[in-house]
Amino acid sequence: MRTRRFFILTLVCVSIIGLIAAVSFFRRPITIHARIAEDGGFAPDNVKARVGEPLHLRLISDDVEHTFALGQSDLQPVILEPGKPVNITLNFDKPGTYTFYTTTPSSLNFWRMRGVIEVVGDGEPQAAEPPLYVRLGLNLDEKHEEEEREHIELTRQPSAIKGESFVDQIPAIYITHDYYVAHSPMEIFGELRAESALQSLNEEELWDAVAYIWRQNISSTALAEGKRLYLINCAACHGENGAGDGQFADEMKAIAEQNKDEHGIQTPTDYANAEHLLEAKPAVLQGLILRGGMGTGMPMWGTIFTDEQTWNLVAFLYSFQFEYQGVNQ
Ligand code: HEC
């Protein structure tokens, strides 16, 4: 009798241990190491997962502080302190290729620290509509022909609030979203200047009207989201105030001067310089963010941000030129 009970007890224990072992085997996380880009970046940089099955990751930095951020997801960037592993579990409800990256400017090439999670399974993959600049037939590189740029001299920052007082005089066509995405502020300024309804306005007031039109195309929440994304992802190079003076600006400038052949790293764009933003169409800026500067040091963000996030970023960039209440630094 005793032996039998002992036998059953042993069997139960063995089964429980077996079950725990099996569960932990399947839950065993995949370890991803993070090292500065110059030492290899993330390893492995390609991970597979299935829709509906949790993906357990163990993240560890082998050198300095990094972050693990995941594009097209709600995951808040996870901070990885050197030598301290962090376990996370990801769940995917759509198949597709998801990019992970760092938001910590750990070295000059930090933006090259990227990897992908390939998620397979049933369901529609992320819809990939061609970006607006393609649909509008715009050339992303034409704006780089600097010599064709008109020099814009503003006497003061155009103000959306001041522009609001002209709302009754501004023809409705200029306030539509379709018009906004396809025209630069400079183009709309030219149109407004020619409008008979606006003849009484001086140049400063016309620019206020342009700032007002721009502000009408974005909600306050979306603008705040654009600012948040900018500070996390762009300020290291473009600078907190958009003046192209982020922490790597000097290093990038030195490299840019060494290889003056126009290919290779360039200095981050200075948005304090009026021409950059006032002569750029929103659809072109969005395209440049999606595509990146192709080897210039401007990363491509197309696989990371949703369409909405890129539009919020574009709208926020213009706030470096336009005075929007509650947004400007
Ligand atoms: C690693 C540094 C770096 C980061 C990070 C970075 N940029 Fe850039 N960016 C550059 C450089 C360098 C250029 C200039 C090269 C070029 O024009 O292609 C540039 C150019 C651009 C341009 C083109 C502007 C113009 O007038 O030609 C846009 C728009 C832009 N960046 C937006 C962003 C946004 C938005 C982010 C964040 C989501 C970002 N950048 C993050 C380095 C960076």
Boltz pocket constraint, residues with backbone or C-beta under 6 A from the ligand:
constraints:
  - pocket:
      binder: B
      contacts: [[A, 108], [A, 111], [A, 229], [A, 230], [A, 233], [A, 234], [A, 235], [A, 236], [A, 237], [A, 238], [A, 252], [A, 265], [A, 266], [A, 267], [A, 268], [A, 269], [A, 276], [A, 277], [A, 280], [A, 284], [A, 285], [A, 286], [A, 288], [A, 289], [A, 292], [A, 293], [A, 294], [A, 296], [A, 297], [A, 298], [A, 299], [A, 301], [A, 313]]
      max_distance: 6.0
